[in-house]
Amino acid sequence: MTKTRPTTKRRRFGFSLRTLLAVIVLLGLGCGWFGWKMREAERQD
């Protein structure tokens, strides 16, 4: 009699897709804000 081990899904990373989406949105907002500030400073000179 052979016993098969139950297969469990092992996640390689410890975060969910929701967390990944939130991080990407926050990074996008940060980069957009930084670009806006750089363009604003460029216009002042």
Biopython code that builds the backbone (N, CA, C, O; Angstrom):
import numpy as np
from Bio.PDB.StructureBuilder import StructureBuilder

atoms = [
    (1, "MET", "N", (0.841, -1.183, 0.000)),
    (1, "MET", "CA", (0.000, 0.000, 0.000)),
    (1, "MET", "C", (0.889, 1.250, 0.000)),
    (1, "MET", "O", (1.713, 1.441, 0.895)),
    (2, "THR", "N", (0.710, 2.073, -0.993)),
    (2, "THR", "CA", (1.537, 3.275, -1.088)),
    (2, "THR", "C", (0.755, 4.474, -0.573)),
    (2, "THR", "O", (-0.418, 4.676, -0.889)),
    (3, "LYS", "N", (1.441, 5.237, 0.212)),
    (3, "LYS", "CA", (0.816, 6.457, 0.748)),
    (3, "LYS", "C", (1.262, 7.643, -0.089)),
    (3, "LYS", "O", (2.450, 7.826, -0.354)),
    (4, "THR", "N", (0.317, 8.420, -0.488)),
    (4, "THR", "CA", (0.664, 9.635, -1.216)),
    (4, "THR", "C", (0.565, 10.810, -0.258)),
    (4, "THR", "O", (-0.363, 10.926, 0.543)),
    (5, "ARG", "N", (1.534, 11.651, -0.373)),
    (5, "ARG", "CA", (1.545, 12.831, 0.487)),
    (5, "ARG", "C", (0.551, 13.846, -0.060)),
    (5, "ARG", "O", (0.479, 14.053, -1.272)),
    (6, "PRO", "N", (-0.205, 14.471, 0.809)),
    (6, "PRO", "CA", (-1.148, 15.490, 0.328)),
    (6, "PRO", "C", (-0.381, 16.681, -0.235)),
    (6, "PRO", "O", (0.553, 17.195, 0.380)),
    (7, "THR", "N", (-0.798, 17.094, -1.401)),
    (7, "THR", "CA", (-0.113, 18.227, -2.022)),
    (7, "THR", "C", (-0.702, 19.524, -1.490)),
    (7, "THR", "O", (-1.913, 19.742, -1.519)),
    (8, "THR", "N", (0.160, 20.347, -1.020)),
    (8, "THR", "CA", (-0.264, 21.658, -0.526)),
    (8, "THR", "C", (0.375, 22.715, -1.403)),
    (8, "THR", "O", (1.519, 22.581, -1.837)),
    (9, "LYS", "N", (-0.376, 23.756, -1.650)),
    (9, "LYS", "CA", (0.165, 24.852, -2.442)),
    (9, "LYS", "C", (1.126, 25.645, -1.574)),
    (9, "LYS", "O", (0.744, 26.198, -0.543)),
    (10, "ARG", "N", (2.356, 25.690, -1.999)),
    (10, "ARG", "CA", (3.341, 26.492, -1.281)),
    (10, "ARG", "C", (3.542, 27.782, -2.037)),
    (10, "ARG", "O", (3.864, 27.779, -3.226)),
    (11, "ARG", "N", (3.353, 28.863, -1.353)),
    (11, "ARG", "CA", (3.561, 30.155, -1.981)),
    (11, "ARG", "C", (5.025, 30.527, -1.867)),
    (11, "ARG", "O", (5.639, 30.412, -0.807)),
    (12, "ARG", "N", (5.552, 30.964, -2.958)),
    (12, "ARG", "CA", (6.952, 31.355, -2.956)),
    (12, "ARG", "C", (7.149, 32.654, -2.185)),
    (12, "ARG", "O", (8.152, 32.829, -1.493)),
    (13, "PHE", "N", (6.198, 33.548, -2.308)),
    (13, "PHE", "CA", (6.279, 34.833, -1.617)),
    (13, "PHE", "C", (5.192, 34.897, -0.553)),
    (13, "PHE", "O", (4.158, 34.239, -0.667)),
    (14, "GLY", "N", (5.428, 35.679, 0.460)),
    (14, "GLY", "CA", (4.489, 35.726, 1.572)),
    (14, "GLY", "C", (3.438, 36.811, 1.472)),
    (14, "GLY", "O", (2.836, 37.177, 2.481)),
    (15, "PHE", "N", (3.203, 37.337, 0.276)),
    (15, "PHE", "CA", (2.189, 38.378, 0.150)),
    (15, "PHE", "C", (1.178, 38.009, -0.927)),
    (15, "PHE", "O", (1.448, 37.181, -1.796)),
    (16, "SER", "N", (0.029, 38.628, -0.856)),
    (16, "SER", "CA", (-1.042, 38.301, -1.784)),
    (16, "SER", "C", (-1.016, 39.244, -2.985)),
    (16, "SER", "O", (-0.250, 40.207, -3.016)),
    (17, "LEU", "N", (-1.845, 38.960, -3.951)),
    (17, "LEU", "CA", (-1.943, 39.819, -5.125)),
    (17, "LEU", "C", (-2.490, 41.190, -4.754)),
    (17, "LEU", "O", (-2.129, 42.195, -5.365)),
    (18, "ARG", "N", (-3.353, 41.228, -3.763)),
    (18, "ARG", "CA", (-3.897, 42.517, -3.302)),
    (18, "ARG", "C", (-2.781, 43.409, -2.764)),
    (18, "ARG", "O", (-2.753, 44.609, -3.034)),
    (19, "THR", "N", (-1.871, 42.819, -2.009)),
    (19, "THR", "CA", (-0.742, 43.572, -1.471)),
    (19, "THR", "C", (0.171, 44.045, -2.594)),
    (19, "THR", "O", (0.651, 45.178, -2.579)),
    (20, "LEU", "N", (0.405, 43.178, -3.560)),
    (20, "LEU", "CA", (1.241, 43.542, -4.706)),
    (20, "LEU", "C", (0.618, 44.697, -5.484)),
    (20, "LEU", "O", (1.324, 45.623, -5.883)),
    (21, "LEU", "N", (-0.684, 44.651, -5.704)),
    (21, "LEU", "CA", (-1.380, 45.723, -6.406)),
    (21, "LEU", "C", (-1.267, 47.038, -5.636)),
    (21, "LEU", "O", (-1.021, 48.086, -6.231)),
    (22, "ALA", "N", (-1.446, 46.987, -4.319)),
    (22, "ALA", "CA", (-1.350, 48.195, -3.493)),
    (22, "ALA", "C", (0.053, 48.794, -3.568)),
    (22, "ALA", "O", (0.197, 50.015, -3.645)),
    (23, "VAL", "N", (1.074, 47.963, -3.546)),
    (23, "VAL", "CA", (2.452, 48.454, -3.622)),
    (23, "VAL", "C", (2.712, 49.098, -4.975)),
    (23, "VAL", "O", (3.356, 50.145, -5.049)),
    (24, "ILE", "N", (2.216, 48.481, -6.051)),
    (24, "ILE", "CA", (2.422, 49.036, -7.388)),
    (24, "ILE", "C", (1.713, 50.380, -7.528)),
    (24, "ILE", "O", (2.262, 51.318, -8.106)),
    (25, "VAL", "N", (0.490, 50.472, -6.994)),
    (25, "VAL", "CA", (-0.245, 51.744, -7.059)),
    (25, "VAL", "C", (0.491, 52.824, -6.270)),
    (25, "VAL", "O", (0.626, 53.952, -6.744)),
    (26, "LEU", "N", (0.962, 52.491, -5.081)),
    (26, "LEU", "CA", (1.682, 53.484, -4.278)),
    (26, "LEU", "C", (2.985, 53.920, -4.941)),
    (26, "LEU", "O", (3.338, 55.098, -4.899)),
    (27, "LEU", "N", (3.691, 52.987, -5.544)),
    (27, "LEU", "CA", (4.918, 53.347, -6.256)),
    (27, "LEU", "C", (4.613, 54.241, -7.456)),
    (27, "LEU", "O", (5.343, 55.194, -7.726)),
    (28, "GLY", "N", (3.550, 53.935, -8.163)),
    (28, "GLY", "CA", (3.154, 54.765, -9.296)),
    (28, "GLY", "C", (2.797, 56.178, -8.868)),
    (28, "GLY", "O", (3.191, 57.148, -9.515)),
    (29, "LEU", "N", (2.050, 56.292, -7.775)),
    (29, "LEU", "CA", (1.697, 57.617, -7.265)),
    (29, "LEU", "C", (2.943, 58.385, -6.836)),
    (29, "LEU", "O", (3.063, 59.580, -7.108)),
    (30, "GLY", "N", (3.858, 57.711, -6.174)),
    (30, "GLY", "CA", (5.100, 58.355, -5.737)),
    (30, "GLY", "C", (5.940, 58.826, -6.910)),
    (30, "GLY", "O", (6.480, 59.932, -6.887)),
    (31, "CYS", "N", (6.051, 57.988, -7.937)),
    (31, "CYS", "CA", (6.834, 58.380, -9.118)),
    (31, "CYS", "C", (6.155, 59.531, -9.865)),
    (31, "CYS", "O", (6.828, 60.436, -10.358)),
    (32, "GLY", "N", (4.846, 59.495, -9.946)),
    (32, "GLY", "CA", (4.117, 60.580, -10.601)),
    (32, "GLY", "C", (4.281, 61.896, -9.862)),
    (32, "GLY", "O", (4.469, 62.942, -10.483)),
    (33, "TRP", "N", (4.211, 61.847, -8.545)),
    (33, "TRP", "CA", (4.388, 63.053, -7.737)),
    (33, "TRP", "C", (5.802, 63.605, -7.901)),
    (33, "TRP", "O", (5.992, 64.815, -8.030)),
    (34, "PHE", "N", (6.788, 62.717, -7.894)),
    (34, "PHE", "CA", (8.181, 63.140, -8.044)),
    (34, "PHE", "C", (8.406, 63.776, -9.414)),
    (34, "PHE", "O", (9.071, 64.807, -9.518)),
    (35, "GLY", "N", (7.858, 63.168, -10.462)),
    (35, "GLY", "CA", (7.993, 63.735, -11.801)),
    (35, "GLY", "C", (7.324, 65.087, -11.924)),
    (35, "GLY", "O", (7.848, 65.987, -12.580)),
    (36, "TRP", "N", (6.170, 65.233, -11.296)),
    (36, "TRP", "CA", (5.458, 66.513, -11.306)),
    (36, "TRP", "C", (6.279, 67.592, -10.613)),
    (36, "TRP", "O", (6.368, 68.720, -11.098)),
    (37, "LYS", "N", (6.881, 67.241, -9.470)),
    (37, "LYS", "CA", (7.712, 68.208, -8.738)),
    (37, "LYS", "C", (8.948, 68.585, -9.551)),
    (37, "LYS", "O", (9.344, 69.751, -9.563)),
    (38, "MET", "N", (9.554, 67.629, -10.219)),
    (38, "MET", "CA", (10.737, 67.912, -11.032)),
    (38, "MET", "C", (10.376, 68.842, -12.193)),
    (38, "MET", "O", (11.120, 69.773, -12.500)),
    (39, "ARG", "N", (9.240, 68.589, -12.831)),
    (39, "ARG", "CA", (8.805, 69.438, -13.941)),
    (39, "ARG", "C", (8.462, 70.848, -13.452)),
    (39, "ARG", "O", (8.732, 71.840, -14.129)),
    (40, "GLU", "N", (7.869, 70.911, -12.273)),
    (40, "GLU", "CA", (7.531, 72.208, -11.671)),
    (40, "GLU", "C", (8.813, 73.000, -11.368)),
    (40, "GLU", "O", (8.868, 74.205, -11.613)),
    (41, "ALA", "N", (9.817, 72.342, -10.848)),
    (41, "ALA", "CA", (11.082, 73.007, -10.525)),
    (41, "ALA", "C", (11.799, 73.429, -11.802)),
    (41, "ALA", "O", (12.474, 74.458, -11.818)),
    (42, "GLU", "N", (11.661, 72.653, -12.865)),
    (42, "GLU", "CA", (12.280, 72.978, -14.146)),
    (42, "GLU", "C", (11.682, 74.248, -14.743)),
    (42, "GLU", "O", (12.393, 75.042, -15.358)),
    (43, "ARG", "N", (10.387, 74.439, -14.564)),
    (43, "ARG", "CA", (9.711, 75.611, -15.105)),
    (43, "ARG", "C", (10.083, 76.885, -14.356)),
    (43, "ARG", "O", (10.046, 77.969, -14.939)),
    (44, "GLN", "N", (10.440, 76.781, -13.082)),
    (44, "GLN", "CA", (10.762, 77.968, -12.273)),
    (44, "GLN", "C", (12.076, 78.595, -12.694)),
    (44, "GLN", "O", (12.260, 79.801, -12.526)),
    (45, "ASP", "N", (12.982, 77.821, -13.228)),
    (45, "ASP", "CA", (14.294, 78.364, -13.602)),
    (45, "ASP", "C", (14.287, 79.120, -14.877)),
    (45, "ASP", "O", (15.326, 79.625, -15.301)),
]
sb = StructureBuilder()
sb.init_structure("model")
sb.init_model(0)
sb.init_chain("A")
sb.init_seg("    ")
for serial, (resi, resn, name, xyz) in enumerate(atoms, 1):
    if name == "N":
        sb.init_residue(resn, " ", resi, " ")
    sb.init_atom(name, np.array(xyz, "f"), 0.0, 1.0, " ", f" {name:<3s}", serial, name[0])
structure = sb.get_structure()
